[in-house]
Amino acid sequence: MTVTTDCPKRYPATDISVLIVGAGVAGLMAALECWRNGHNIRIIERSPEQVTTGDSFTIGPSAIRTLNHWPKMVEENEKVAHNPTISFHSLDGTRVTAPKHLDYKQGQDSKNVPGQVHRHWRPQFHAMLLKQLSAIGVDVEYGHRAVKYFEDGPTGRGGIVLENGDRMDADIVIAADGVGSRSTRVTMGREIKARPSGEAMYRTAFPVEIAMADPVVRERFPMVEGDEGSIELWVGEQVRFFIGRTADTISWILSHKDYANATESWSHNSNPEDVLKITATIPDWPEAADRLIQLTPKNRLLHFRVMWRDPQPSWVSPAGRIVQIGDAAHTYVPASGNGATQGIEDAVSLATCLRMAGKTDEIPWALRIHNRLRFVRVSCLQKLGLINQKGYSQALSKGDHTPKGIQYLTAEWIWGHNPETYAEEHYNKVLDHLQQGTRFQDTNIPPGHVYRDWTIDEILSQLERGEEIELNGDWE
């Protein structure tokens, strides 16, 4: 297939073959960036066909900046992104703060300041990536579930075994298959234990006209116009309710105390009637919210159990032929607001490191360098997500209130990062660090922060005792 002329110019061919397992946002971006960096790619996905459901997420400037290499995606992103106002409410729907846009913070020396926070609908952003992938002549191979990962150091190959027994291999296998990836048995030598956070969430998105057919819902959650959109956050100690609206889509999320029938899966459909059993226990819960919940199509409502995992320091297999990215490497609680962003950053960093390696026998070092460049940064953001999870349940104060955690997420150390430039500038420094033991100082983390390893149990114990979580350095 001929590559269209509006695609970016590729770097010289490296002859590195890359097999990508998982066609989520991180996997698709890895495919695009590996192609741009001169590598040969193949991408498989366990789902039988393209997934067209899902709600909204925030993708930060550090990830969106990557689209500048892809002119058609820059154009398309302008169409699918929306810039919502956000307001905070009590659980009876009473507004506590006026709607306002959330701006990224900037210092005196800030450059290329991104302005206001944007949101994306997952299906639209996903479709944009797939369209671009097709334009470079690559299609996702659906219906291929990896049940085992393997590598052969002497031959320099990594591979997978599919559910039907077939085998695929390549110079490098990228595990982008999300939480519970079988690749962890190779990278860490064991499964990573997940523990319940004590919270689960119902979440959905569907066409706004379904909601607007009910006059009570239409009056309380009126139509919005243009590309702005609206987000309401209803906050209580045990429950949080999120309502997001644009001109064509409405979404809601109900976070609640965990119970047994929730699963850690994005494909577990639920019944709106189950949600109403929870809202019936909330004093003064408004009828309009229940009516919105009742209108939700059953095939669009997911019940997701929020699980916590300790930071996973090794994403690379012993022989350096398998590497994890996105949720397979580092899971985030939804309050982190960073899962998709960090998955894209992973993709860019990894593709760049492979280009810097330049030849297949240097692949193991490229993967280890990528891991070292990324681990401390994502671990800091994982910790921030846990703090946010707690902060969202605290009592609201009237006035110009924005929870501390949300303010942290707009800090320049987060949005100002460029994963491609960072990998180019620090590749050889980290190579020396790993081979010779020279000192390497991360600069993609909060200024002045001194990192130390931490665990979920440690953080939870501090929160239960009412202690402040240690955040040395300038996180704001």
C-alpha positions in Angstrom: 0.0 0.0 0.0 1.2 3.5 -0.9 1.7 5.8 2.1 -0.3 9.0 1.6 1.7 12.2 1.1 0.3 13.9 4.2 2.1 11.4 6.5 5.3 12.5 8.2 8.7 11.7 6.7 10.2 8.6 8.3 13.6 8.3 9.8 16.0 6.0 8.0 15.1 2.3 8.3 16.5 0.5 11.3 15.4 -3.0 10.2 14.1 -3.5 13.8 11.0 -5.7 13.7 8.4 -4.8 16.3 5.3 -6.8 17.3 2.8 -4.8 19.3 0.3 -6.6 21.4 -2.8 -4.5 22.2 -4.6 -1.9 20.1 -5.5 0.6 22.8 -4.3 4.2 22.8 -0.8 3.3 23.9 -0.4 0.4 21.4 -1.7 2.4 18.5 0.5 5.3 19.3 3.5 2.9 19.6 2.7 1.6 16.2 2.6 5.1 14.7 5.8 6.3 16.4 7.7 3.1 15.7 6.9 3.5 12.0 7.9 7.2 12.0 11.2 6.2 13.7 12.0 3.7 11.0 11.0 0.4 12.5 9.0 -2.4 10.9 5.7 -2.9 12.8 2.9 -5.4 13.2 0.0 -4.9 15.7 -2.5 -7.4 17.0 -5.5 -7.1 19.3 -7.5 -9.7 21.3 -10.9 -8.1 20.6 -12.7 -9.5 17.5 -13.2 -6.0 16.0 -12.6 -2.3 16.7 -14.0 -1.2 20.0 -16.4 1.8 19.6 -17.5 2.3 23.2 -16.0 4.2 26.1 -16.3 7.6 27.7 -13.9 10.6 28.1 -10.4 11.1 29.3 -7.9 13.9 29.6 -4.9 13.7 27.3 -2.3 16.2 28.4 0.0 18.5 26.3 3.0 16.3 26.8 1.2 13.6 24.7 -0.8 15.8 22.3 2.4 17.6 21.4 3.5 14.4 19.6 0.7 14.9 17.1 2.6 17.8 15.6 4.6 15.2 13.6 1.3 14.0 12.1 -0.4 16.9 10.2 -3.7 15.1 9.6 -4.0 14.1 13.3 -3.4 17.7 14.3 -6.3 18.7 12.1 -8.5 15.9 13.3 -7.6 16.4 17.0 -9.0 20.0 16.7 -12.3 18.5 15.8 -12.6 15.8 18.5 -11.1 17.7 21.5 -13.4 19.7 23.7 -12.6 22.4 26.3 -15.1 22.0 29.1 -15.9 24.2 32.1 -15.8 22.4 35.5 -18.0 23.1 38.5 -18.2 21.4 41.9 -21.5 20.3 43.6 -22.8 18.6 46.7 -24.5 15.3 46.3 -27.9 16.8 46.1 -26.8 18.6 43.0 -26.4 22.0 44.6 -23.6 24.0 42.9 -20.8 25.0 45.2 -18.4 26.7 42.7 -19.1 28.5 39.5 -18.2 26.8 36.2 -14.8 27.7 35.0 -12.1 26.5 32.6 -9.0 24.8 34.1 -5.8 26.4 33.0 -2.3 24.9 33.0 0.1 26.6 35.4 3.0 28.5 34.0 6.1 30.0 35.5 8.1 33.1 34.5 10.2 31.1 32.1 7.3 29.0 30.6 7.4 28.5 26.8 4.6 27.1 24.6 2.1 27.3 27.3 -0.8 25.0 26.3 -3.6 27.1 27.9 -6.7 25.3 29.1 -7.3 21.6 29.8 -9.0 19.6 27.0 -10.9 16.4 27.1 -11.4 13.7 24.5 -14.0 11.0 23.9 -12.1 7.7 23.8 -13.9 6.3 20.7 -13.2 9.4 18.6 -9.5 9.6 19.7 -9.1 5.9 19.1 -10.7 6.2 15.6 -8.3 9.0 14.8 -5.3 6.9 15.6 -6.6 3.9 13.6 -7.3 6.2 10.6 -3.7 7.4 10.6 -2.4 3.9 11.0 -4.3 2.9 7.9 -2.8 5.8 6.0 0.7 4.4 6.6 -0.4 1.0 5.3 -0.8 -0.8 8.6 -4.0 -2.5 9.8 -4.7 -4.0 13.2 -5.0 -7.8 13.2 -8.1 -8.4 15.4 -9.0 -11.6 17.2 -5.5 -12.5 18.3 -5.2 -13.1 22.1 -1.7 -13.6 23.6 -1.7 -16.1 26.4 2.0 -16.4 26.8 5.1 -14.3 26.2 8.6 -15.8 25.6 12.1 -14.7 24.5 15.2 -16.3 23.2 18.3 -14.3 24.1 20.8 -16.1 21.9 18.7 -15.6 18.7 17.6 -12.1 19.8 13.9 -12.7 19.4 10.9 -12.2 21.6 7.5 -13.7 20.9 4.0 -14.7 22.0 1.8 -17.8 21.9 -1.8 -17.1 20.8 -4.9 -18.7 22.3 -5.1 -21.1 19.2 -1.5 -22.2 19.7 0.1 -20.2 16.9 3.3 -18.3 17.6 4.5 -14.9 16.5 8.0 -13.4 17.1 10.0 -10.3 16.3 13.1 -8.4 17.4 11.1 -6.8 20.1 7.6 -7.4 21.5 5.7 -4.5 23.0 3.2 -5.6 25.6 0.4 -2.9 25.4 -2.4 -5.3 26.5 -3.3 -3.5 29.7 -3.8 -4.6 33.3 -3.2 -8.2 33.9 -0.8 -8.6 30.9 0.7 -12.1 30.7 4.0 -10.3 29.9 4.6 -9.7 33.7 5.5 -13.3 34.1 8.6 -12.6 32.0 9.5 -9.1 33.0 9.1 -9.6 36.7 9.1 -13.3 36.9 5.7 -13.3 38.6 2.3 -11.8 38.5 1.9 -8.3 40.1 -0.5 -8.5 43.0 -3.4 -6.1 42.8 -5.4 -5.1 45.9 -8.8 -3.6 45.9 -8.9 0.2 46.5 -12.3 -0.1 48.3 -13.9 1.7 45.4 -15.7 0.8 42.2 -17.3 2.9 39.5 -20.2 2.8 37.1 -19.3 4.7 33.9 -20.9 5.3 30.5 -21.2 7.6 27.5 -23.9 7.8 25.0 -25.6 10.1 22.4 -26.9 13.3 24.1 -30.2 13.1 22.3 -31.1 10.0 24.3 -30.9 12.1 27.5 -32.5 15.2 26.0 -35.7 13.2 25.2 -36.6 13.5 28.9 -37.8 17.0 29.8 -36.7 16.7 33.4 -33.1 15.7 32.4 -33.1 18.4 29.6 -34.0 21.1 32.1 -31.3 20.1 34.7 -28.6 19.2 32.2 -29.3 21.4 29.2 -27.7 21.1 25.8 -24.3 22.7 25.3 -23.0 24.2 22.1 -19.7 24.4 20.3 -16.5 22.6 21.5 -16.6 23.7 25.1 -18.6 21.2 27.0 -19.4 21.0 30.7 -18.3 18.9 33.6 -20.1 18.7 37.0 -18.4 16.9 39.9 -20.7 16.0 42.7 -18.6 15.2 45.8 -19.4 13.3 48.9 -17.5 11.1 51.4 -18.7 7.8 50.0 -19.9 8.7 46.5 -18.8 10.9 43.7 -20.8 11.7 40.6 -19.3 13.0 37.3 -21.5 14.4 34.5 -19.8 15.4 31.3 -21.6 17.0 28.3 -20.7 18.2 24.8 -23.0 19.0 21.9 -23.3 15.4 20.9 -22.4 13.2 23.8 -23.2 12.9 27.5 -21.3 10.7 30.0 -21.6 10.0 33.7 -19.5 8.2 36.3 -20.7 7.1 39.7 -17.8 6.2 42.1 -19.0 4.2 45.1 -17.8 1.8 47.8 -16.6 -1.4 46.3 -18.7 -4.6 46.4 -18.3 -8.1 44.9 -19.9 -7.9 41.5 -17.6 -5.3 40.1 -14.6 -6.5 38.0 -11.4 -4.9 36.8 -12.6 -5.0 33.2 -13.7 -2.4 30.6 -16.1 -5.0 29.0 -18.4 -5.9 31.9 -21.9 -4.5 31.1 -24.2 -3.6 33.9 -27.9 -2.7 34.5 -28.8 0.9 35.4 -31.2 -0.5 38.0 -28.2 -1.6 40.1 -27.0 2.0 40.2 -30.4 3.3 41.4 -30.1 1.0 44.4 -27.0 3.0 45.4 -28.5 6.4 44.7 -31.6 5.5 46.7 -29.4 5.5 49.9 -28.1 9.1 49.3 -30.1 11.8 51.1 -31.7 14.4 48.8 -30.4 12.7 45.7 -32.2 14.5 42.8 -34.8 12.9 40.5 -33.1 14.4 37.4 -29.9 12.4 38.1 -31.9 9.1 38.6 -33.7 9.8 35.3 -30.4 10.3 33.5 -29.2 7.0 34.9 -32.3 5.2 33.8 -31.9 6.4 30.3 -28.5 4.8 30.0 -28.3 2.1 27.3 -27.5 -1.2 29.1 -24.8 -2.1 26.5 -23.0 1.2 27.3 -22.8 0.9 31.1 -19.7 -0.6 32.6 -19.0 -1.5 36.3 -15.3 -1.2 36.9 -13.5 -2.3 40.1 -10.6 0.1 40.9 -7.5 -1.8 41.9 -4.2 -0.6 43.2 -0.7 -2.0 42.4 2.7 -1.0 43.7 5.0 0.7 41.3 6.6 -1.9 39.1 10.2 -1.0 38.5 11.0 -3.4 35.7 9.1 -3.3 32.5 11.8 -5.2 30.5 12.4 -8.9 30.2 15.8 -10.4 31.2 17.1 -10.8 27.7 15.7 -7.4 26.7 13.3 -8.5 24.0 10.0 -7.8 25.6 8.9 -4.4 27.1 5.6 -3.2 28.7 4.0 0.1 28.1 0.8 1.8 29.3 -1.3 0.0 31.8 0.7 -3.2 31.4 3.7 -1.3 32.9 2.0 1.1 35.3 -1.6 1.2 36.3 -3.3 4.4 37.4 -6.4 5.0 39.4 -8.9 7.1 37.3 -8.3 10.1 39.6 -4.8 10.3 38.3 -6.0 11.9 35.1 -2.8 10.6 33.5 -3.3 7.0 32.3 -3.7 7.8 28.6 -1.1 10.6 28.6 1.6 8.4 30.1 0.8 5.5 27.8 1.4 7.9 24.8 4.6 9.2 26.4 5.8 5.6 26.8 5.1 5.0 23.1 7.1 8.1 22.0 10.0 7.4 24.4 10.3 3.7 23.4 10.2 4.4 19.7 12.9 7.1 20.1 15.2 4.9 22.2 15.0 2.1 19.5 16.0 4.7 16.9 18.9 5.9 19.1 20.0 2.2 19.4 20.1 2.0 15.6 20.7 -1.7 15.3 19.1 -4.9 16.5 21.9 -6.1 18.8 21.5 -2.9 20.9 17.8 -3.4 21.4 18.1 -4.7 25.0 20.0 -1.6 26.1 17.4 0.6 24.3 14.6 -1.0 26.3 16.4 -0.7 29.6 17.2 3.0 28.9 13.6 3.7 28.1 12.6 2.0 31.4 15.0 4.1 33.4 14.0 7.3 31.7 10.3 6.7 32.5 10.0 4.8 35.8 10.5 7.6 38.3 8.2 10.0 36.4 5.3 7.6 36.2 5.7 6.5 39.8 5.4 10.2 40.9 2.2 10.5 38.9 0.8 7.2 40.4 1.3 8.6 43.9 -0.4 11.8 42.8 -3.4 9.8 41.7 -3.8 8.2 45.1 -3.7 11.6 46.8 -6.4 12.8 44.3 -8.5 9.8 45.1 -8.6 10.8 48.7 -8.9 14.5 48.1 -12.0 14.2 45.9 -13.9 12.9 48.9 -13.1 15.8 51.2 -15.7 18.4 51.9 -16.1 21.2 49.4 -15.6 24.9 50.3 -17.6 27.6 48.6 -16.0 30.1 46.4 -13.2 29.6 43.9 -12.4 26.1 45.0 -10.4 23.5 43.1 -9.1 20.4 44.9 -5.4 20.4 45.5 -4.9 17.3 43.4 -6.4 18.9 40.3 -4.1 21.8 40.8 -1.1 19.5 40.9 -2.2 18.0 37.6 -1.8 21.3 35.8 1.9 21.8 36.9 4.5 22.6 34.4 6.7 19.6 35.2 3.8 17.4 33.9 2.6 19.4 30.8 6.0 20.7 29.7 7.7 17.4 29.2 8.7 16.3 25.7 9.4 12.5 25.8 11.1 12.4 22.4 13.5 15.2 23.1 14.1 13.9 26.6 15.0 10.4 25.2 17.3 12.0 22.6 19.1 14.2 25.1 19.5 11.6 27.8 19.9 8.3 26.0 23.7 8.1 26.2 23.8 9.5 29.8 21.5 6.7 30.9 23.6 4.1 28.9 26.6 5.2 30.9 24.6 5.2 34.1 23.5 1.6 33.5 26.9 0.3 32.1 29.4 2.3 34.1 27.5 3.4 37.2 27.7 7.1 36.5 25.2 9.3 38.2 21.9 10.2 36.4 19.5 12.8 37.7 15.9 12.7 36.4 14.6 16.1 35.2 11.1 15.0 34.1 9.8 14.9 37.7 8.9 17.7 40.2 11.8 20.1 40.6 13.9 19.3 43.7 12.1 15.9 44.3 14.2 13.2 45.8 12.6 9.9 44.8 12.4 6.9 47.1 10.5 3.7 46.5 7.0 3.4 48.1 4.2 1.0 48.3 0.4 1.1 48.3 0.2 -0.2 51.9 2.5 2.6 53.0 0.4 5.3 51.4 -2.9 3.9 52.6 -1.6 3.7 56.2 -0.6 7.3 56.1 -4.0 8.3 54.7 -5.8 6.3 57.3 -3.8 8.1 60.1 -4.7 11.4 58.5 -1.1 12.2 57.7 0.1 14.2 54.7 1.7 12.2 52.0 5.4 13.1 51.5 5.8 15.2 48.3 9.3 16.7 48.7 10.2 19.1 45.9 8.0 21.5 44.0 4.9 19.5 42.7 2.9 22.7 41.9 
